[in-house]
């Protein structure tokens, strides 16, 4: 009997072992590989291994939990929550599972659910440190730095050498300007965890933030010596070397980064910047072009590439077509979605890069004619015709179609205002406003060093198609407001802007303070924050719109016949029958001493014009002079006094690329529905400081 029992037991054991091998051993191998990749922050590779383990053993609760962790790490929070639900079926009551659930809730914006989760943990486990960290992140997310600091201190009381608490307190202290506390906490972390790469990495970041580049370099090198696969530490080291103008050393580190991971955008970006600083522009352009094939959505790097291309390559360069492709595709996608403002922006970027592309220009022209801009449409077609290649003997079907369309539109234009006055409106100088953009250098950028210079260049470049507004960028950083004002006054700018920008892997923010170039007083300020795709382009469009919204519609008299006057304002500036314009003596209009709008003496008001007939770029009106003597001359300026609310037959689509304000700087022109301003709050966005991301990634 005992022998039979023994045989039975051995048989059962064999079955269990075979089953474990079939269902568990293979899964365990994949699981352990995933753990190793997760520790190296190769989250996508780890995810694949955990998925493989779960294919073999769907009941592997720890694999579900780890899969949720790495999915959370790459920012796919809804899917991470789904995986965590699966983990909980096999790992009920685990505190680490509940803590991860709370962190996912924070990322999904479900702060009340997150708070309830962490408070529930502390109710059953009063000394749980991770739950306190979760509550601290809720406070950070809500902007309560003091509340977060207290929670980290509470964690430190329970575990005096807790690594995350020490590092979080160091970062929080740096953000609030308490350098002494920052140093105290980071020194404690270094004392307890001298062999930890992440501690040296964050110590390096804090030193770089203060401008202590040599010490920052020492700490960054320590981090990569401890962990030679620590890509973020290599990126920071390259950033520090670049800040020291050690461009060859920067390139060496970046090439190692690229060798280890071609998708490390920071390595490509910094290599390109270093090559540019060394004067090797072609190599920089080539580097960025290659990088954007791997990382097409890196908008700051694309901006750097396009600014370099526009500045250093000829219009005939055949590579320009390739560089423009990205914007052409986006323009077509936006057009399909009836997003006019966005589509026009992308077409303009494409044509700026490759102006000779007849197909794209024709598509852009079609977009304009749909907005009622027939004269502008004709002008675009004539540009296409003048630049079409031909052997002089044969005419293609497309060329014939363009010629026929031009002929038809020319016939219609015989009765236009321009024809009556024998003026080509597209050759008029309509520049009325001169704006300068300045920036200060920052050493705190972890992803895109020198992004202020690129943002300033792109912010100025977006105004290149605006006929009424000339925007210049100061390519070199200024020391501050004083230097910017001095340059602005010397250049006789109407306004000057001081710009700052910051970004993380998922978010970007830009702040602009606009000042009067005449008095130096603050005019207004703009704050932008975007997340998701196309965030930089969205901010640039918003900046252009906001500047134009506060600039008064301002024109001049270009011709006169007795009391009939022609002004260089048209349908695109919101002109229609019944608009009343003030005529102001040339040179008498000044920007307001403070705030938005303009000022002038009443004695310099020479009369008023009532608009009777409207073209796209010019309008005709009747003069009513002020006083007994007629003092109105060609060249005198006009401002909008009154604009009717009702829609007249001359009313057309108002362009999003023209000043839109009255004499006081308040918007008076309608705007497209797609151009409606939305604040970050209305969009459901919350701006977080860079340290928030740093704290969240501390292991």
VOSE-171302 format. One record per residue (C-alpha): x, y, z. Coordinates in steps of 0.5 Angstrom, whole numbers, padded with zeros to 4 digits, always signed. Layout:
# residues N
XYZ ...
***
This chain:
# residues 699
+0000+0000+0000 +0006+0005+0002 +0009+0003-0005 +0003+0004-0009 +0002+0011-0005 +0009+0013-0006 +0008+0011-0014 +0002+0015-0014 +0005+0021-0011 +0011+0021-0016 +0007+0021-0021 +0003+0027-0019 +0009+0030-0018 +0012+0029-0025 +0005+0031-0028 +0006+0038-0024 +0013+0039-0026 +0011+0037-0033 +0005+0042-0033 +0010+0047-0029 +0015+0047-0035 +0010+0047-0040 +0006+0053-0037 +0011+0056-0033 +0018+0055-0034 +0018+0059-0041 +0013+0064-0038 +0018+0065-0033 +0024+0066-0038 +0020+0071-0042 +0018+0075-0035 +0026+0075-0033 +0028+0078-0039 +0022+0083-0039 +0025+0085-0032 +0032+0086-0034 +0029+0090-0040 +0025+0094-0035 +0031+0096-0031 +0034+0099-0037 +0028+0103-0038 +0027+0099-0045 +0020+0099-0044 +0017+0097-0050 +0022+0091-0050 +0020+0089-0043 +0013+0090-0046 +0014+0085-0051 +0017+0080-0046 +0011+0080-0041 +0006+0079-0047 +0010+0073-0049 +0010+0070-0042 +0002+0072-0041 +0001+0068-0048 +0004+0062-0045 +0001+0063-0038 -0005+0068-0038 -0006+0067-0030 +0001+0070-0029 -0001+0075-0024 +0006+0078-0023 +0007+0079-0031 +0000+0083-0032 +0003+0087-0026 +0009+0089-0029 +0006+0089-0036 +0002+0095-0033 +0008+0098-0030 +0012+0099-0037 +0005+0101-0040 +0004+0106-0035 +0012+0108-0036 +0011+0110-0044 +0004+0114-0042 -0001+0109-0045 -0005+0110-0038 -0012+0107-0040 -0009+0101-0043 -0004+0100-0037 -0011+0101-0032 -0014+0095-0036 -0008+0091-0035 -0008+0092-0028 -0015+0090-0027 -0013+0083-0030 -0007+0083-0025 -0012+0084-0019 -0016+0078-0021 -0009+0074-0019 -0006+0079-0014 -0012+0081-0010 -0010+0086-0004 -0003+0087-0006 -0001+0094-0004 +0003+0095-0010 -0002+0094-0014 -0007+0099-0011 -0001+0104-0011 +0000+0103-0018 -0008+0104-0019 -0007+0111-0016 -0002+0113-0020 -0005+0111-0026 -0011+0115-0024 -0007+0121-0023 -0004+0121-0030 -0012+0120-0033 -0014+0126-0029 -0018+0122-0024 -0015+0126-0018 -0021+0124-0014 -0021+0117-0015 -0013+0117-0014 -0014+0121-0007 -0019+0116-0005 -0015+0110-0007 -0008+0113-0003 -0013+0114+0003 -0016+0107+0003 -0009+0105+0003 -0006+0109+0009 -0013+0107+0013 -0010+0100+0013 -0003+0101+0012 -0002+0108+0016 +0006+0107+0015 +0006+0106+0007 +0011+0111+0004 +0009+0110-0003 +0001+0112-0002 +0004+0118+0001 +0008+0119-0005 +0002+0118-0009 -0002+0124-0005 +0004+0128-0006 +0004+0128-0013 -0003+0130-0013 -0001+0136-0009 +0004+0137-0014 -0001+0136-0020 -0006+0141-0016 +0000+0146-0015 +0001+0145-0008 +0008+0145-0007 +0008+0146+0000 +0003+0140+0001 +0007+0135-0003 +0013+0137+0001 +0010+0136+0008 +0008+0129+0005 +0015+0127+0003 +0018+0130+0010 +0013+0125+0013 +0016+0119+0009 +0023+0121+0011 +0021+0121+0018 +0018+0114+0017 +0025+0112+0013 +0030+0117+0014 +0034+0115+0008 +0029+0114+0003 +0032+0115-0003 +0025+0118-0007 +0024+0122-0001 +0031+0125-0001 +0031+0126-0009 +0024+0129-0009 +0025+0134-0004 +0032+0136-0007 +0028+0137-0013 +0022+0141-0010 +0027+0145-0006 +0030+0147-0013 +0024+0149-0016 +0022+0154-0010 +0029+0157-0010 +0031+0154-0003 +0038+0152-0006 +0041+0151+0001 +0035+0145+0002 +0037+0143-0005 +0044+0142-0003 +0042+0138+0004 +0038+0133+0001 +0042+0132-0005 +0048+0131-0001 +0044+0126+0004 +0042+0122-0002 +0049+0122-0005 +0052+0119+0002 +0047+0114+0003 +0047+0112-0005 +0054+0113-0008 +0053+0108-0012 +0046+0109-0015 +0047+0112-0022 +0040+0116-0022 +0042+0120-0016 +0048+0122-0019 +0044+0124-0025 +0039+0128-0021 +0045+0131-0018 +0048+0133-0024 +0041+0136-0027 +0041+0140-0021 +0048+0143-0021 +0047+0144-0029 +0041+0148-0027 +0045+0153-0022 +0050+0154-0028 +0056+0149-0024 +0057+0146-0031 +0064+0143-0029 +0061+0139-0022 +0055+0138-0027 +0059+0134-0032 +0063+0130-0026 +0056+0128-0023 +0054+0126-0030 +0060+0122-0032 +0059+0118-0025 +0052+0116-0027 +0054+0113-0034 +0060+0110-0031 +0056+0106-0026 +0050+0105-0031 +0053+0105-0038 +0046+0104-0041 +0043+0110-0038 +0041+0114-0044 +0038+0120-0040 +0045+0121-0037 +0049+0121-0043 +0044+0126-0046 +0045+0130-0040 +0052+0129-0041 +0052+0132-0048 +0048+0137-0046 +0053+0140-0041 +0058+0139-0046 +0055+0143-0051 +0053+0148-0046 +0061+0149-0045 +0062+0150-0052 +0066+0143-0053 +0062+0141-0059 +0067+0136-0061 +0066+0132-0054 +0059+0133-0055 +0059+0130-0062 +0063+0124-0059 +0057+0123-0054 +0052+0124-0059 +0055+0119-0063 +0055+0114-0058 +0048+0115-0056 +0045+0114-0063 +0049+0108-0064 +0046+0105-0058 +0039+0108-0060 +0037+0111-0066 +0031+0113-0064 +0034+0118-0058 +0032+0124-0061 +0036+0128-0056 +0043+0125-0059 +0041+0127-0066 +0039+0134-0064 +0045+0136-0060 +0050+0133-0066 +0046+0137-0071 +0047+0144-0066 +0054+0142-0065 +0056+0141-0072 +0052+0148-0074 +0056+0151-0068 +0062+0149-0072 +0060+0152-0078 +0059+0145-0081 +0052+0147-0084 +0051+0142-0089 +0053+0136-0084 +0048+0139-0079 +0042+0139-0084 +0044+0132-0086 +0044+0130-0079 +0037+0133-0077 +0034+0130-0084 +0036+0123-0082 +0034+0124-0075 +0027+0126-0077 +0026+0120-0081 +0027+0116-0074 +0023+0122-0070 +0018+0126-0075 +0014+0129-0069 +0020+0133-0066 +0018+0140-0068 +0024+0143-0065 +0029+0139-0069 +0025+0140-0075 +0024+0148-0074 +0032+0148-0073 +0033+0144-0080 +0028+0149-0083 +0031+0155-0081 +0038+0153-0083 +0035+0150-0090 +0032+0157-0091 +0038+0161-0089 +0043+0157-0093 +0041+0153-0099 +0038+0156-0105 +0031+0156-0107 +0033+0151-0113 +0036+0146-0108 +0032+0139-0111 +0032+0137-0103 +0027+0142-0101 +0022+0138-0104 +0023+0132-0100 +0024+0137-0094 +0017+0140-0095 +0013+0133-0096 +0012+0133-0089 +0008+0140-0089 +0004+0138-0095 +0002+0131-0092 -0001+0135-0086 -0004+0141-0090 -0008+0136-0094 -0010+0132-0088 -0012+0138-0085 -0016+0140-0091 -0020+0134-0091 -0022+0135-0084 -0024+0142-0086 -0019+0146-0082 -0018+0152-0086 -0013+0155-0081 -0008+0149-0080 -0009+0147-0087 -0006+0154-0089 -0001+0154-0084 +0002+0148-0087 +0001+0150-0094 +0005+0156-0093 +0011+0152-0089 +0011+0147-0095 +0011+0153-0100 +0016+0157-0096 +0021+0151-0096 +0019+0149-0104 +0016+0155-0107 +0017+0152-0114 +0012+0146-0113 +0007+0148-0118 +0002+0142-0115 +0002+0145-0108 +0001+0152-0110 -0005+0150-0114 -0008+0146-0108 -0006+0152-0104 -0010+0157-0109 -0016+0152-0109 -0016+0153-0101 -0016+0161-0102 -0021+0161-0107 -0026+0157-0103 -0025+0163-0098 -0027+0168-0103 -0020+0171-0104 -0021+0171-0112 -0016+0176-0113 -0011+0172-0109 -0012+0166-0113 -0011+0169-0119 -0004+0172-0117 -0002+0165-0115 -0004+0162-0121 +0000+0167-0125 +0006+0165-0121 +0005+0158-0123 +0005+0160-0130 +0011+0164-0130 +0015+0159-0126 +0013+0153-0131 +0018+0150-0135 +0017+0149-0142 +0020+0147-0148 +0017+0153-0152 +0014+0148-0157 +0009+0144-0153 +0004+0146-0148 +0002+0140-0142 -0006+0139-0140 -0004+0142-0134 -0001+0149-0137 -0007+0149-0141 -0012+0149-0136 -0008+0154-0132 -0008+0159-0138 -0015+0158-0139 -0017+0160-0132 -0012+0166-0132 -0016+0168-0138 -0023+0167-0135 -0021+0171-0128 -0017+0176-0132 -0023+0178-0136 -0027+0178-0129 -0022+0183-0126 -0023+0188-0132 -0029+0191-0128 -0025+0191-0121 -0023+0197-0117 -0016+0195-0119 -0017+0196-0126 -0021+0202-0125 -0015+0206-0121 -0010+0202-0126 -0006+0199-0119 -0004+0193-0118 -0005+0192-0110 +0000+0186-0110 +0005+0191-0111 +0003+0196-0105 +0008+0196-0099 +0003+0195-0094 +0008+0194-0088 +0005+0198-0082 +0008+0195-0076 +0015+0193-0074 +0016+0188-0068 +0022+0185-0065 +0023+0178-0062 +0028+0177-0057 +0030+0171-0052 +0035+0170-0046 +0039+0164-0046 +0037+0158-0041 +0041+0153-0038 +0035+0149-0035 +0033+0145-0042 +0034+0137-0041 +0031+0136-0048 +0032+0142-0053 +0038+0146-0051 +0038+0153-0055 +0030+0152-0056 +0029+0159-0055 +0033+0161-0061 +0029+0156-0065 +0023+0158-0062 +0024+0166-0063 +0027+0164-0071 +0020+0160-0072 +0016+0166-0069 +0019+0171-0073 +0018+0166-0079 +0011+0165-0079 +0010+0172-0080 +0014+0172-0087 +0007+0172-0091 +0004+0178-0087 +0004+0184-0091 +0002+0189-0086 +0007+0186-0080 +0015+0186-0081 +0017+0182-0075 +0025+0181-0074 +0029+0176-0069 +0035+0178-0065 +0039+0171-0067 +0043+0172-0061 +0041+0172-0054 +0040+0178-0050 +0042+0179-0043 +0035+0181-0041 +0030+0187-0042 +0035+0193-0042 +0039+0190-0048 +0032+0188-0051 +0029+0195-0050 +0036+0199-0052 +0036+0195-0059 +0028+0196-0060 +0029+0203-0059 +0035+0204-0064 +0031+0200-0069 +0025+0204-0068 +0021+0198-0067 +0013+0199-0065 +0014+0193-0060 +0019+0188-0058 +0017+0181-0055 +0021+0177-0050 +0020+0170-0051 +0021+0164-0046 +0020+0157-0048 +0020+0150-0044 +0018+0143-0046 +0018+0136-0044 +0017+0129-0048 +0010+0131-0048 +0008+0138-0047 +0011+0145-0049 +0010+0152-0046 +0012+0159-0049 +0011+0165-0045 +0012+0172-0049 +0012+0179-0046 +0010+0184-0051 +0013+0191-0050 +0012+0198-0053 +0019+0200-0057 +0018+0207-0056 +0017+0207-0048 +0019+0200-0046 +0012+0199-0042 +0009+0193-0042 +0003+0192-0047 +0001+0185-0046 +0003+0178-0045 +0001+0171-0048 +0002+0165-0044 +0001+0158-0048 +0001+0151-0046 +0000+0145-0051 +0000+0137-0051 -0001+0132-0056 +0001+0132-0063 +0003+0139-0067 +0004+0143-0060 +0009+0147-0063 +0006+0149-0069 -0001+0150-0065 +0003+0155-0060 +0006+0159-0066 -0001+0160-0070 -0004+0162-0063 +0002+0167-0062 +0001+0170-0069 -0006+0170-0068 -0006+0174-0061 -0001+0179-0064 -0005+0181-0070 -0011+0181-0065 -0008+0187-0061 -0005+0191-0067 -0010+0196-0070 -0012+0195-0077 -0008+0201-0080 -0008+0203-0088 -0006+0209-0092 -0009+0213-0098 -0006+0210-0104 -0010+0215-0109 -0015+0220-0110 -0020+0223-0115 -0023+0229-0112 -0027+0226-0106 -0026+0219-0108 -0020+0216-0105 -0017+0209-0105 -0014+0206-0099 -0010+0200-0098 -0015+0196-0094 -0019+0191-0097 -0024+0185-0095 -0018+0181-0092 -0017+0187-0087 -0025+0186-0086 -0027+0192-0090 -0034+0192-0093 -0039+0198-0095 -0041+0202-0089 -0034+0202-0085 -0032+0209-0083 -0024+0210-0083 -0021+0216-0079 -0016+0220-0084 -0010+0221-0079 -0004+0226-0082 +0002+0222-0084 +0007+0220-0078 +0002+0223-0073 +0000+0216-0070 +0004+0213-0064 +0003+0207-0060 +0000+0208-0053 +0004+0210-0048 +0002+0204-0044 -0002+0198-0046 -0005+0196-0053 -0008+0201-0058 -0005+0207-0061 -0006+0215-0060 -0006+0221-0064 -0008+0228-0063 -0015+0230-0065 -0012+0236-0069 -0008+0231-0074 -0015+0228-0076 -0016+0230-0083 -0023+0227-0084 -0026+0221-0085 -0028+0216-0090 -0034+0212-0091 -0032+0205-0095 -0037+0204-0101 -0034+0199-0105 -0029+0193-0103 -0024+0189-0107 -0019+0184-0103 -0013+0188-0102 -0016+0195-0103 -0022+0199-0102 -0026+0206-0105 -0029+0211-0101 -0032+0218-0100 -0028+0223-0096 -0031+0228-0091 -0026+0233-0089 -0025+0236-0082 -0025+0243-0082 -0026+0248-0088 -0019+0247-0091 -0018+0240-0095 -0011+0237-0092 -0012+0230-0094 -0006+0228-0098 -0004+0221-0101 +0000+0218-0096 -0004+0220-0090 -0006+0214-0086 -0013+0211-0084 -0015+0207-0078 -0022+0204-0077 -0027+0208-0073 -0033+0204-0074 -0035+0198-0077 -0042+0195-0078 -0045+0189-0075 -0049+0187-0081 -0046+0182-0086 -0046+0186-0093 -0046+0183-0100 -0038+0185-0100 -0037+0181-0094 -0032+0176-0095 -0028+0171-0091 -0023+0175-0086 -0016+0172-0087 -0013+0170-0080 -0006+0173-0083 -0008+0181-0082 -0009+0186-0076 -0016+0186-0073 -0016+0191-0068 -0019+0198-0067 -0015+0204-0065 -0016+0202-0057 -0013+0195-0059 -0019+0191-0058 -0021+0186-0064 -0026+0188-0068 -0026+0183-0074 -0030+0176-0074 -0025+0170-0074 -0026+0163-0077 -0030+0158-0072 -0023+0154-0072 -0019+0160-0070 -0023+0160-0063 -0019+0161-0057 -0019+0156-0052 -0015+0157-0046 -0011+0151-0043 -0017+0150-0038 -0022+0150-0043 -0018+0144-0047 -0017+0141-0040 -0010+0141-0040 -0006+0143-0034 +0001+0145-0034 +0006+0142-0030 +0014+0144-0028 +0019+0140-0031 +0021+0137-0024 +0014+0134-0024 +0016+0129-0029 +0023+0128-0026 +0020+0126-0019 +0015+0121-0023 +0020+0118-0026 +0024+0117-0020 +0025+0109-0018 
***
